Amino acid sequence: MCGIIGYIGLKQAFPYLVGGLEQLEYRGYDSAGIALCADELRIQKAVGKLSEISFEAGEGTIGIAHTRWATHGKVSIENAHPHTDCGNEIAIVHNGIVENYRELKACLIENGHTFRSETDSETIAHLIEEFMKRGFEFEDAFRNALRLLEGSYTILAIRKGERKLLGARKGSRSLCIGIAADGIFPSSDVLAFLEWTDKVIYLRSGDVFVADDNQTVRIYNMAEGRAVTRPVDCITCSTEDAKKCGFDHFMLKELSEQDETVLRAIQQEEEGVRSICDTMRHAFGTFFIGCGSSYHACLAGSYIFSKIAKVHVNTVLASEFEHYEDFLTDNTLVLAISQSGETADVLDAVNAAKRRGSTVVGIVNREGSILTRESDALLMMNSGLELCVLSTKTYTSQVVLMAMLAYALADKYEEGLKKLGGLYLDIFNLTSRSMRDYLEQLAELLYDKDHIYLIGRELQYATALEAALKIKEVSYIHAEAFAGGELKHGPLALIEEGTPCIVFVAAENKAKILSNAEEIKSRGGYIIGVAPEREAIFDFWIKVPEAEELNPIIQIIPMQVLAYELAVLRGLDPDKPRNLAKSVTVS
Ligand code: AGP
């Protein structure tokens, strides 16, 4: 998630902006920038970590600052925020996605605007400029621009010569305002200003605010079309709770970020992806290895590779890999997936591969982890910190990267990126409040069950395994997944009246998996369908879009939400399940 902090008050803004960004580092980012407003608007932007960036102190009691996680547009200084208008008089910072930015940008270019970045966010600065060119004052121009934006967002805006700071929030992106005696701190996260004040106003979706240097804040709600007041609360939560950004648990926060983390996973240097593909093409045998969810990503990846690239790969649990060591050569490729990059079983397997001279490619989330140093080539997942023990956003990012490699191997890279980028809205909807409310109804039916079974075929089998892991590790309900075709080879003996079974349906093998579901239904089972269409056999239907080879990214999301709701109903802490650790550093 991008980090946003602003300041307007009686003191110099610079130290508050830099200090606020430092508090937001935990959210993860790849570039940062600040804008100070004095007689001139002064913008400083850089790629890298704040510890490597030295912003120059500058004058000005009004300013905005931002840490960026790339979604639209690669990691670069031009794409870092703040973004400005043509005349460098207006600066904005933005968190969220402008879904209709292409149309808006084309219209603005037709009206003579020149863009410096590839981002969707820069459109906002030019929109405000365009409305001011048409005679609107800064505040009205800001509101008019907001009316044209589609998508959820948090935005701050300042303008040369204006003694005010504007901001707005719509949808799921958080925006709050710290109120101190000597200044006002709008931010995406209370942590940014907790050091300076515990007084906060939480803005609601549709709220637009104007803060001026008389220390006043006026709030207007676009949906209600009128001025509104919001209470000044006192921040009593701990720093850890503050990092939840208003969510009850990290698990919910992190699974809700997947619309953006999927886009961030796509942000890879094409050259690096193609180089790994070349290694795969010339390898004598390729192994995908991982543990737990990362192993399930390997399995999903192996199906995706066979489907898209017509390439067979070996998928092996890292803890079982030592039994394959004798078959490794200096021409073997081992692709090791680990979000932590510290899992002992994975590192043991990597060491075995390196002993045999094999090439190791790492797919990792945590920068600086051991696996990043042991790998001959790397793809970073860019998911940001995942603080819940369960893998949610890191799992889908792993599958995204597997699909990217498969598309590149099949010379369908551009087509694949487009398909992956198109998942954003589907994922946004699957993590919406209404979907959560719907899945809570299912959790009410399941939370007191002793057993839940899950079945799928091909890609959906990998999803069934991952969904079973999510349910069992967070709710402690015994959840077990089977390949649909395996039921009659034993598992059917488990089915009794009312036994719940989750069935993952995809167009490619719909008839077969529904036939497997019938084997369960006819023995009294309760059928929960994860499917694009309602089927007569379903007792409960979870509607998901058909995403073909990308089904493992889409179909797992309602299962993550269901697992979360089951844990909450059972009075458990989803973030810290018993007996488990976020990184299993012992083998
Ligand atoms: C998944 O929810 C669990 N946290 C666990 O299975 C995890 O995927 C496994 O321990 C591997 O972790 P890694 O990706 O950090 O290697």
Residues whose N, C-alpha, C, O or C-beta is under 5 A from the ligand:
A	BS01	AGP	C291 G292 S293 S294 I337 S338 Q339 S340 G341 T343 V389 L390 S391 A581 K582 V584
